[in-house]
C-alpha cells in the first residue's frame, strides 16, 4: 500500500509543479510541454489546462493526507477556481481575446453556482442533523 501512496504523491507533485510552472511563467513554453507554442489562442488554452493539471495535483495530494470525505461539488469547485486563477495569469501574459474573456466569465458564473449550491446542501444537511 505504501508504494501506491508514494507513486500517487510523486505524480501529484509533478502535476502540481508542471501546472504552476505553466500558469506562472511568462512564457508558456517550458520543459513540461512537448511542443513549441507561438500562437496567442493556444497559449491561452494551455495556461487554463495548466490550471486543471495543478488542481488535479493539489487534490490528489489532499486525498492522500485527508481522512474526510470531500463532496464532488467541492472537487469541481477547486478545479474551476484554479483554472480561473490560471486565466488571470493568461490575461497578464497572453492578453485578451473574445474567447478568453467569455470563458472566464462562464467559469466565474459556474464557480459561483457551485459555491452557492454546495453551501445550500451543507445547510440542509446541518438542519436535518439538528432535528434528528
Buried (B, 14 or more C-beta within 10 A) or exposed (E): EEEEEEEBBEBBEEBBBBBBBBBBBEEBBEEBBEEEBEEBEEBBBBBBBBBBBBBBBBBBBBEEEEEEEEEEBBBBBBBBBBBBBBBEBBBEBBEEBEEBEEBBEEBBEBBEEBBEEBEEEEEEEEEEEEEE
